[in-house]
């Protein structure tokens, strides 16, 4: 039925009948808009609501269907099956994330794709704690099989340097790990000091810059190469912690701050006391008081002990902080992150003395009389644990 046809039984003007032709208007006069057709308005609204309802009903299922279809069309991550064949060594450097590890595994032919490795690591809480080191894996392993090897710390062939180790201890550990004659690493450090990447102000001494961490060891590792990695890691860490800026705020040089951190590492009984020990050191330096630290004498003598005798305090050494004011000429250990933080952010206080009366009980004071009472209590505790009388520890000094 066209717009011009009339429904049977309906006259013009009735609902559904065609509207009468409008009266002729004078030429040039625009047509006036008439009132909106209520039938047309209701019909359009009804159609719109119907369409909206259809979208609402069908749309939910459409979203589900689209997601399912997209999942079917997304290619699966390439992956091998089984435990693979042959052997290959893969090094996981300090601080490497999962993406870096996955890329190395793909590059060396261990796994088929990074996506497969990421999928295998999803939901595995151990995957975020893969230890640095060198792992022996196989070629063409499934991502899950490769991950199982990596999350087991026993499979990491690495060299771990604990916080507070001296250079001499690190040299020995390198020689043992690489099965080298004793003294090889020390000789490398001395003969190739200019190749280590040390700051000029260290005068070629790596003490304090052999950063405590775990380092990968491969068949190609050398003593000099490992020492370079440690110095490089120290540089990165000190830059990240803005050691230079912190030193300027404290009125110290960066080398002095590293030296203070090494003293804190050796002297503090626990991490909670480190910032207080650092403050005692800075307070004494500001007053030009001798530090009187047993740890510096122990370093000069190549030993570790809690007993410091009167004879020890007369040792002719620049590391004898009973005789000489100021800091020792070099750090006395290789401090870790907590000791470095304490040295760059010392606690606030007027303390000039401290002594660890018993494990877990380190006492700080600015009173010499109180310090002497604390030292007497320390000696009494030591004497009760040994038949031999305990030597004074620090006398009137810090400990």
C-alpha beads as a LAMMPS data file, in Angstrom:
LAMMPS data file: protein, C-alpha beads

399 atoms
398 bonds

1 atom types
1 bond types

-500.0 500.0 xlo xhi
-500.0 500.0 ylo yhi
-500.0 500.0 zlo zhi

Masses

1 110.0

Atoms # bond

1 1 1 0.000 0.000 0.000
2 1 1 1.438 3.358 -0.984
3 1 1 1.212 6.587 0.904
4 1 1 -1.471 7.685 -1.544
5 1 1 -3.731 4.679 -1.009
6 1 1 -6.573 4.844 1.477
7 1 1 -7.482 1.988 3.714
8 1 1 -11.034 0.720 3.228
9 1 1 -13.533 2.023 5.697
10 1 1 -11.372 4.947 6.783
11 1 1 -11.999 8.510 5.882
12 1 1 -9.468 11.276 5.730
13 1 1 -8.564 12.454 9.163
14 1 1 -9.046 9.087 10.790
15 1 1 -6.102 7.229 12.252
16 1 1 -4.210 5.532 9.483
17 1 1 -5.784 7.553 6.672
18 1 1 -3.632 9.690 4.445
19 1 1 -3.578 13.340 5.412
20 1 1 -5.322 15.762 3.059
21 1 1 -3.233 17.751 0.658
22 1 1 -2.124 21.046 2.210
23 1 1 -3.600 24.223 0.851
24 1 1 -1.554 26.000 -1.727
25 1 1 0.711 28.714 -0.308
26 1 1 1.921 31.804 -1.981
27 1 1 5.173 31.447 -3.868
28 1 1 8.280 32.191 -1.795
29 1 1 6.558 31.669 1.554
30 1 1 8.292 28.876 3.536
31 1 1 6.283 26.018 4.839
32 1 1 5.448 26.359 8.505
33 1 1 6.327 23.341 10.582
34 1 1 3.183 21.679 11.764
35 1 1 2.690 19.908 15.066
36 1 1 4.549 16.575 15.275
37 1 1 2.608 13.514 14.335
38 1 1 1.860 11.733 17.628
39 1 1 1.553 8.408 15.838
40 1 1 4.954 8.761 14.239
41 1 1 6.546 9.793 17.561
42 1 1 5.085 6.849 19.437
43 1 1 6.037 4.433 16.679
44 1 1 9.685 5.654 16.587
45 1 1 10.014 5.431 20.374
46 1 1 8.593 1.930 20.393
47 1 1 10.994 0.812 17.671
48 1 1 13.928 2.354 19.550
49 1 1 13.002 0.637 22.796
50 1 1 12.575 -2.651 20.985
51 1 1 15.992 -2.346 19.378
52 1 1 17.566 -1.440 22.712
53 1 1 15.961 -4.456 24.326
54 1 1 17.305 -6.687 21.588
55 1 1 20.803 -5.292 22.030
56 1 1 20.549 -5.768 25.768
57 1 1 19.372 -9.349 25.502
58 1 1 21.533 -10.403 22.614
59 1 1 24.509 -8.183 23.516
60 1 1 25.444 -10.098 26.671
61 1 1 25.636 -13.342 24.810
62 1 1 27.406 -11.568 21.980
63 1 1 30.182 -10.420 24.303
64 1 1 30.636 -13.931 25.587
65 1 1 30.569 -15.270 22.096
66 1 1 33.083 -12.690 20.904
67 1 1 35.467 -13.509 23.745
68 1 1 35.196 -17.203 23.009
69 1 1 35.745 -16.606 19.293
70 1 1 38.767 -14.358 19.965
71 1 1 40.247 -16.989 22.258
72 1 1 39.862 -19.608 19.525
73 1 1 41.542 -17.363 16.972
74 1 1 44.493 -16.361 19.263
75 1 1 47.435 -18.617 18.405
76 1 1 48.765 -20.686 21.258
77 1 1 52.245 -19.901 22.535
78 1 1 54.876 -22.045 20.868
79 1 1 56.199 -24.590 23.315
80 1 1 58.249 -27.742 23.294
81 1 1 57.305 -30.905 25.139
82 1 1 59.350 -32.987 27.520
83 1 1 62.636 -32.349 29.287
84 1 1 64.752 -31.770 26.175
85 1 1 68.120 -33.140 25.120
86 1 1 71.765 -32.153 25.439
87 1 1 73.001 -29.520 27.880
88 1 1 73.423 -25.786 27.843
89 1 1 74.434 -23.311 30.543
90 1 1 72.279 -20.240 31.060
91 1 1 73.389 -17.414 33.356
92 1 1 70.808 -15.488 35.356
93 1 1 72.344 -12.156 36.373
94 1 1 71.581 -10.310 39.569
95 1 1 68.200 -8.579 39.401
96 1 1 67.058 -10.270 36.177
97 1 1 63.272 -10.337 35.728
98 1 1 61.184 -13.075 34.130
99 1 1 61.178 -11.395 30.722
100 1 1 64.983 -11.154 30.712
101 1 1 65.317 -14.782 31.764
102 1 1 62.802 -15.919 29.146
103 1 1 64.646 -14.032 26.404
104 1 1 67.921 -15.734 27.370
105 1 1 66.246 -19.147 27.342
106 1 1 64.813 -18.549 23.865
107 1 1 68.114 -17.176 22.571
108 1 1 69.994 -20.271 23.713
109 1 1 67.435 -22.709 22.361
110 1 1 66.111 -23.938 25.678
111 1 1 62.449 -22.971 25.235
112 1 1 60.343 -22.170 22.186
113 1 1 58.873 -18.829 23.237
114 1 1 58.790 -16.209 25.974
115 1 1 54.996 -16.430 26.053
116 1 1 55.135 -20.090 26.980
117 1 1 57.540 -19.288 29.826
118 1 1 55.339 -16.455 31.088
119 1 1 52.357 -18.781 30.998
120 1 1 54.209 -21.451 32.970
121 1 1 55.272 -18.852 35.556
122 1 1 51.735 -17.575 36.081
123 1 1 50.540 -18.644 39.502
124 1 1 53.958 -20.018 40.511
125 1 1 55.038 -17.991 43.565
126 1 1 58.611 -19.258 43.297
127 1 1 59.014 -17.811 39.807
128 1 1 59.475 -14.314 41.221
129 1 1 62.437 -15.462 43.330
130 1 1 64.743 -17.162 40.833
131 1 1 68.260 -16.917 42.229
132 1 1 71.099 -15.452 40.182
133 1 1 73.600 -18.018 39.042
134 1 1 74.390 -20.350 36.161
135 1 1 71.931 -23.159 35.471
136 1 1 72.485 -26.317 33.461
137 1 1 69.429 -26.895 31.264
138 1 1 68.601 -28.847 28.107
139 1 1 67.793 -27.839 24.564
140 1 1 64.159 -27.798 23.444
141 1 1 62.643 -28.142 26.926
142 1 1 59.039 -27.374 27.713
143 1 1 58.661 -24.018 29.435
144 1 1 57.313 -25.748 32.549
145 1 1 60.303 -28.106 32.700
146 1 1 62.771 -25.236 32.344
147 1 1 61.002 -23.250 35.056
148 1 1 61.145 -26.227 37.420
149 1 1 64.938 -26.201 37.140
150 1 1 65.238 -22.466 37.661
151 1 1 63.060 -22.190 40.760
152 1 1 65.262 -24.680 42.634
153 1 1 68.120 -22.698 44.258
154 1 1 70.182 -25.871 44.500
155 1 1 70.563 -25.767 40.708
156 1 1 72.130 -22.297 40.703
157 1 1 75.866 -22.424 40.210
158 1 1 76.674 -19.060 41.713
159 1 1 79.130 -17.431 44.082
160 1 1 77.453 -15.798 47.076
161 1 1 79.306 -13.020 48.886
162 1 1 77.788 -12.342 52.326
163 1 1 77.483 -8.827 53.696
164 1 1 80.481 -7.719 55.713
165 1 1 83.052 -10.073 54.220
166 1 1 86.555 -8.674 53.902
167 1 1 88.426 -8.704 50.634
168 1 1 90.649 -11.535 51.868
169 1 1 87.605 -13.740 52.447
170 1 1 86.222 -12.925 49.012
171 1 1 89.517 -13.747 47.299
172 1 1 89.612 -17.143 48.964
173 1 1 86.005 -17.846 48.014
174 1 1 86.724 -17.020 44.360
175 1 1 89.767 -19.286 44.302
176 1 1 87.783 -22.154 45.791
177 1 1 84.808 -21.677 43.491
178 1 1 86.944 -21.575 40.358
179 1 1 89.325 -24.246 41.671
180 1 1 92.292 -21.904 41.372
181 1 1 95.502 -21.915 43.417
182 1 1 95.155 -19.960 46.651
183 1 1 96.186 -16.346 46.109
184 1 1 95.116 -16.150 42.445
185 1 1 92.199 -13.760 43.005
186 1 1 94.231 -11.554 45.345
187 1 1 97.014 -11.313 42.778
188 1 1 94.487 -10.429 40.084
189 1 1 93.084 -7.644 42.260
190 1 1 96.535 -6.220 42.932
191 1 1 98.064 -6.624 39.475
192 1 1 94.992 -5.486 37.530
193 1 1 93.581 -2.889 39.912
194 1 1 93.303 -0.399 37.069
195 1 1 90.969 -2.761 35.181
196 1 1 88.468 -3.252 38.001
197 1 1 86.587 -0.036 37.355
198 1 1 87.223 1.415 40.811
199 1 1 86.783 5.156 41.510
200 1 1 90.076 7.003 41.515
201 1 1 89.819 7.973 45.177
202 1 1 90.123 4.324 46.252
203 1 1 93.781 4.328 45.182
204 1 1 93.255 0.878 43.658
205 1 1 91.950 -0.777 46.834
206 1 1 88.756 -2.749 46.121
207 1 1 87.853 -3.106 49.812
208 1 1 84.350 -1.760 50.279
209 1 1 83.516 -2.065 46.565
210 1 1 83.213 -5.845 46.249
211 1 1 79.453 -5.720 46.599
212 1 1 77.774 -8.545 48.567
213 1 1 75.496 -10.500 46.246
214 1 1 75.280 -13.748 44.272
215 1 1 77.180 -13.852 41.004
216 1 1 76.861 -16.240 38.087
217 1 1 79.764 -18.608 37.547
218 1 1 80.352 -20.392 34.231
219 1 1 83.161 -22.414 32.729
220 1 1 84.472 -19.173 31.236
221 1 1 84.508 -17.248 34.541
222 1 1 87.809 -15.814 35.738
223 1 1 88.872 -14.302 39.040
224 1 1 89.348 -10.890 37.450
225 1 1 85.983 -11.137 35.700
226 1 1 84.155 -11.857 38.952
227 1 1 85.916 -9.007 40.740
228 1 1 84.885 -6.662 37.924
229 1 1 81.251 -7.747 38.312
230 1 1 81.369 -7.011 42.041
231 1 1 82.808 -3.543 41.538
232 1 1 80.279 -2.860 38.793
233 1 1 77.429 -3.932 41.055
234 1 1 78.719 -1.660 43.826
235 1 1 78.770 1.275 41.423
236 1 1 75.193 0.611 40.334
237 1 1 73.942 0.216 43.888
238 1 1 75.713 3.292 45.239
239 1 1 74.411 5.365 42.331
240 1 1 70.884 4.078 42.902
241 1 1 71.117 4.993 46.592
242 1 1 72.557 8.428 45.721
243 1 1 75.530 7.865 47.985
244 1 1 77.280 10.919 46.583
245 1 1 74.350 13.219 47.389
246 1 1 73.948 11.767 50.874
247 1 1 77.665 12.227 51.532
248 1 1 77.444 15.900 50.589
249 1 1 74.565 16.440 53.025
250 1 1 76.611 14.792 55.778
251 1 1 79.709 16.830 54.975
252 1 1 81.577 13.669 53.987
253 1 1 83.116 12.231 50.842
254 1 1 81.497 9.189 49.181
255 1 1 84.543 7.113 50.166
256 1 1 84.154 8.191 53.791
257 1 1 80.504 7.109 53.755
258 1 1 81.432 3.684 52.366
259 1 1 84.100 3.424 55.057
260 1 1 81.590 4.332 57.774
261 1 1 79.214 1.710 56.364
262 1 1 81.954 -0.908 56.614
263 1 1 82.495 0.004 60.273
264 1 1 78.759 -0.154 60.937
265 1 1 78.582 -3.567 59.270
266 1 1 81.352 -4.871 61.525
267 1 1 80.211 -3.241 64.767
268 1 1 76.407 -3.430 64.845
269 1 1 74.920 -6.388 66.649
270 1 1 71.727 -6.217 64.581
271 1 1 70.195 -4.232 61.748
272 1 1 68.057 -2.157 64.107
273 1 1 71.173 -0.670 65.765
274 1 1 73.039 0.195 62.571
275 1 1 71.750 3.755 62.232
276 1 1 72.662 4.473 65.883
277 1 1 76.175 3.093 65.440
278 1 1 76.591 5.318 62.395
279 1 1 75.505 8.332 64.448
280 1 1 78.079 7.548 67.161
281 1 1 80.814 7.433 64.497
282 1 1 79.765 10.736 62.944
283 1 1 79.465 12.390 66.377
284 1 1 82.985 11.298 67.289
285 1 1 84.389 12.451 63.963
286 1 1 82.765 15.856 64.482
287 1 1 84.477 16.173 67.882
288 1 1 87.806 14.852 66.600
289 1 1 87.586 12.002 69.098
290 1 1 89.326 8.710 68.298
291 1 1 86.751 6.137 67.213
292 1 1 88.314 3.420 69.399
293 1 1 86.731 0.559 67.459
294 1 1 87.889 -2.995 68.048
295 1 1 86.878 -3.948 64.505
296 1 1 89.582 -1.774 62.937
297 1 1 92.283 -3.421 65.042
298 1 1 90.913 -6.849 64.140
299 1 1 91.115 -5.871 60.479
300 1 1 94.739 -4.822 60.831
301 1 1 95.540 -8.112 62.586
302 1 1 93.496 -10.211 60.150
303 1 1 91.302 -11.699 62.840
304 1 1 87.783 -11.514 64.300
305 1 1 87.358 -11.437 68.061
306 1 1 85.436 -9.653 70.775
307 1 1 88.442 -9.443 73.068
308 1 1 90.750 -6.471 72.603
309 1 1 93.679 -6.260 74.983
310 1 1 95.583 -3.202 76.146
311 1 1 98.486 -4.404 74.030
312 1 1 96.202 -4.512 70.986
313 1 1 95.230 -0.887 71.502
314 1 1 98.895 0.095 71.114
315 1 1 99.253 -1.614 67.731
316 1 1 101.335 0.418 65.309
317 1 1 98.903 0.576 62.406
318 1 1 96.930 3.302 60.621
319 1 1 93.894 1.075 61.267
320 1 1 94.336 1.424 65.033
321 1 1 91.509 3.847 65.818
322 1 1 92.561 3.912 69.466
323 1 1 95.764 5.714 68.525
324 1 1 94.639 7.656 65.464
325 1 1 91.710 10.007 65.059
326 1 1 89.545 10.009 62.004
327 1 1 88.519 7.123 59.784
328 1 1 90.822 4.251 58.862
329 1 1 92.546 4.643 55.478
330 1 1 90.158 2.259 53.706
331 1 1 86.905 0.439 54.423
332 1 1 87.414 -2.651 56.564
333 1 1 84.740 -4.796 54.907
334 1 1 82.287 -4.819 52.055
335 1 1 79.041 -3.442 53.455
336 1 1 75.567 -4.463 52.347
337 1 1 72.456 -2.407 51.661
338 1 1 71.372 -2.023 55.312
339 1 1 74.759 -0.781 56.478
340 1 1 74.949 1.635 53.548
341 1 1 71.509 2.992 54.396
342 1 1 72.566 3.487 58.007
343 1 1 75.702 5.347 56.911
344 1 1 73.736 7.626 54.577
345 1 1 70.776 8.082 56.947
346 1 1 72.168 7.941 60.511
347 1 1 69.806 8.149 63.467
348 1 1 69.434 11.392 65.362
349 1 1 71.104 11.424 68.791
350 1 1 73.975 12.756 70.904
351 1 1 75.504 9.351 71.641
352 1 1 79.279 9.042 71.860
353 1 1 79.583 5.494 73.191
354 1 1 78.024 2.097 72.714
355 1 1 78.658 -1.431 73.855
356 1 1 76.855 -4.709 73.256
357 1 1 76.395 -5.913 76.820
358 1 1 74.924 -9.194 75.612
359 1 1 73.575 -10.386 72.244
360 1 1 70.612 -8.216 71.334
361 1 1 71.358 -5.671 74.076
362 1 1 73.455 -2.817 72.682
363 1 1 73.446 0.293 74.821
364 1 1 74.096 3.836 73.601
365 1 1 74.989 6.807 75.780
366 1 1 76.674 10.199 75.742
367 1 1 77.988 9.694 79.295
368 1 1 81.470 8.256 79.881
369 1 1 80.484 7.139 83.382
370 1 1 77.498 5.227 82.046
371 1 1 79.639 3.706 79.319
372 1 1 82.132 2.436 81.909
373 1 1 79.305 0.791 83.846
374 1 1 78.028 -0.805 80.642
375 1 1 81.510 -2.097 79.788
376 1 1 81.854 -3.534 83.305
377 1 1 78.575 -5.387 82.818
378 1 1 79.800 -6.679 79.459
379 1 1 82.988 -7.997 81.031
380 1 1 81.028 -9.634 83.855
381 1 1 78.848 -11.424 81.313
382 1 1 81.901 -12.577 79.387
383 1 1 83.625 -13.782 82.552
384 1 1 80.597 -15.847 83.565
385 1 1 80.846 -17.704 80.248
386 1 1 84.564 -18.431 80.483
387 1 1 86.976 -19.516 83.185
388 1 1 89.509 -16.998 81.924
389 1 1 88.944 -13.344 82.812
390 1 1 87.671 -11.258 79.936
391 1 1 89.821 -8.517 78.508
392 1 1 88.470 -4.987 78.561
393 1 1 86.484 -4.294 75.419
394 1 1 86.978 -0.788 74.235
395 1 1 87.850 0.704 77.595
396 1 1 86.586 4.250 77.431
397 1 1 85.893 4.013 73.730
398 1 1 82.815 3.200 71.801
399 1 1 82.663 -0.410 72.799

Bonds

1 1 1 2
2 1 2 3
3 1 3 4
4 1 4 5
5 1 5 6
6 1 6 7
7 1 7 8
8 1 8 9
9 1 9 10
10 1 10 11
11 1 11 12
12 1 12 13
13 1 13 14
14 1 14 15
15 1 15 16
16 1 16 17
17 1 17 18
18 1 18 19
19 1 19 20
20 1 20 21
21 1 21 22
22 1 22 23
23 1 23 24
24 1 24 25
25 1 25 26
26 1 26 27
27 1 27 28
28 1 28 29
29 1 29 30
30 1 30 31
31 1 31 32
32 1 32 33
33 1 33 34
34 1 34 35
35 1 35 36
36 1 36 37
37 1 37 38
38 1 38 39
39 1 39 40
40 1 40 41
41 1 41 42
42 1 42 43
43 1 43 44
44 1 44 45
45 1 45 46
46 1 46 47
47 1 47 48
48 1 48 49
49 1 49 50
50 1 50 51
51 1 51 52
52 1 52 53
53 1 53 54
54 1 54 55
55 1 55 56
56 1 56 57
57 1 57 58
58 1 58 59
59 1 59 60
60 1 60 61
61 1 61 62
62 1 62 63
63 1 63 64
64 1 64 65
65 1 65 66
66 1 66 67
67 1 67 68
68 1 68 69
69 1 69 70
70 1 70 71
71 1 71 72
72 1 72 73
73 1 73 74
74 1 74 75
75 1 75 76
76 1 76 77
77 1 77 78
78 1 78 79
79 1 79 80
80 1 80 81
81 1 81 82
82 1 82 83
83 1 83 84
84 1 84 85
85 1 85 86
86 1 86 87
87 1 87 88
88 1 88 89
89 1 89 90
90 1 90 91
91 1 91 92
92 1 92 93
93 1 93 94
94 1 94 95
95 1 95 96
96 1 96 97
97 1 97 98
98 1 98 99
99 1 99 100
100 1 100 101
101 1 101 102
102 1 102 103
103 1 103 104
104 1 104 105
105 1 105 106
106 1 106 107
107 1 107 108
108 1 108 109
109 1 109 110
110 1 110 111
111 1 111 112
112 1 112 113
113 1 113 114
114 1 114 115
115 1 115 116
116 1 116 117
117 1 117 118
118 1 118 119
119 1 119 120
120 1 120 121
121 1 121 122
122 1 122 123
123 1 123 124
124 1 124 125
125 1 125 126
126 1 126 127
127 1 127 128
128 1 128 129
129 1 129 130
130 1 130 131
131 1 131 132
132 1 132 133
133 1 133 134
134 1 134 135
135 1 135 136
136 1 136 137
137 1 137 138
138 1 138 139
139 1 139 140
140 1 140 141
141 1 141 142
142 1 142 143
143 1 143 144
144 1 144 145
145 1 145 146
146 1 146 147
147 1 147 148
148 1 148 149
149 1 149 150
150 1 150 151
151 1 151 152
152 1 152 153
153 1 153 154
154 1 154 155
155 1 155 156
156 1 156 157
157 1 157 158
158 1 158 159
159 1 159 160
160 1 160 161
161 1 161 162
162 1 162 163
163 1 163 164
164 1 164 165
165 1 165 166
166 1 166 167
167 1 167 168
168 1 168 169
169 1 169 170
170 1 170 171
171 1 171 172
172 1 172 173
173 1 173 174
174 1 174 175
175 1 175 176
176 1 176 177
177 1 177 178
178 1 178 179
179 1 179 180
180 1 180 181
181 1 181 182
182 1 182 183
183 1 183 184
184 1 184 185
185 1 185 186
186 1 186 187
187 1 187 188
188 1 188 189
189 1 189 190
190 1 190 191
191 1 191 192
192 1 192 193
193 1 193 194
194 1 194 195
195 1 195 196
196 1 196 197
197 1 197 198
198 1 198 199
199 1 199 200
200 1 200 201
201 1 201 202
202 1 202 203
203 1 203 204
204 1 204 205
205 1 205 206
206 1 206 207
207 1 207 208
208 1 208 209
209 1 209 210
210 1 210 211
211 1 211 212
212 1 212 213
213 1 213 214
214 1 214 215
215 1 215 216
216 1 216 217
217 1 217 218
218 1 218 219
219 1 219 220
220 1 220 221
221 1 221 222
222 1 222 223
223 1 223 224
224 1 224 225
225 1 225 226
226 1 226 227
227 1 227 228
228 1 228 229
229 1 229 230
230 1 230 231
231 1 231 232
232 1 232 233
233 1 233 234
234 1 234 235
235 1 235 236
236 1 236 237
237 1 237 238
238 1 238 239
239 1 239 240
240 1 240 241
241 1 241 242
242 1 242 243
243 1 243 244
244 1 244 245
245 1 245 246
246 1 246 247
247 1 247 248
248 1 248 249
249 1 249 250
250 1 250 251
251 1 251 252
252 1 252 253
253 1 253 254
254 1 254 255
255 1 255 256
256 1 256 257
257 1 257 258
258 1 258 259
259 1 259 260
260 1 260 261
261 1 261 262
262 1 262 263
263 1 263 264
264 1 264 265
265 1 265 266
266 1 266 267
267 1 267 268
268 1 268 269
269 1 269 270
270 1 270 271
271 1 271 272
272 1 272 273
273 1 273 274
274 1 274 275
275 1 275 276
276 1 276 277
277 1 277 278
278 1 278 279
279 1 279 280
280 1 280 281
281 1 281 282
282 1 282 283
283 1 283 284
284 1 284 285
285 1 285 286
286 1 286 287
287 1 287 288
288 1 288 289
289 1 289 290
290 1 290 291
291 1 291 292
292 1 292 293
293 1 293 294
294 1 294 295
295 1 295 296
296 1 296 297
297 1 297 298
298 1 298 299
299 1 299 300
300 1 300 301
301 1 301 302
302 1 302 303
303 1 303 304
304 1 304 305
305 1 305 306
306 1 306 307
307 1 307 308
308 1 308 309
309 1 309 310
310 1 310 311
311 1 311 312
312 1 312 313
313 1 313 314
314 1 314 315
315 1 315 316
316 1 316 317
317 1 317 318
318 1 318 319
319 1 319 320
320 1 320 321
321 1 321 322
322 1 322 323
323 1 323 324
324 1 324 325
325 1 325 326
326 1 326 327
327 1 327 328
328 1 328 329
329 1 329 330
330 1 330 331
331 1 331 332
332 1 332 333
333 1 333 334
334 1 334 335
335 1 335 336
336 1 336 337
337 1 337 338
338 1 338 339
339 1 339 340
340 1 340 341
341 1 341 342
342 1 342 343
343 1 343 344
344 1 344 345
345 1 345 346
346 1 346 347
347 1 347 348
348 1 348 349
349 1 349 350
350 1 350 351
351 1 351 352
352 1 352 353
353 1 353 354
354 1 354 355
355 1 355 356
356 1 356 357
357 1 357 358
358 1 358 359
359 1 359 360
360 1 360 361
361 1 361 362
362 1 362 363
363 1 363 364
364 1 364 365
365 1 365 366
366 1 366 367
367 1 367 368
368 1 368 369
369 1 369 370
370 1 370 371
371 1 371 372
372 1 372 373
373 1 373 374
374 1 374 375
375 1 375 376
376 1 376 377
377 1 377 378
378 1 378 379
379 1 379 380
380 1 380 381
381 1 381 382
382 1 382 383
383 1 383 384
384 1 384 385
385 1 385 386
386 1 386 387
387 1 387 388
388 1 388 389
389 1 389 390
390 1 390 391
391 1 391 392
392 1 392 393
393 1 393 394
394 1 394 395
395 1 395 396
396 1 396 397
397 1 397 398
398 1 398 399
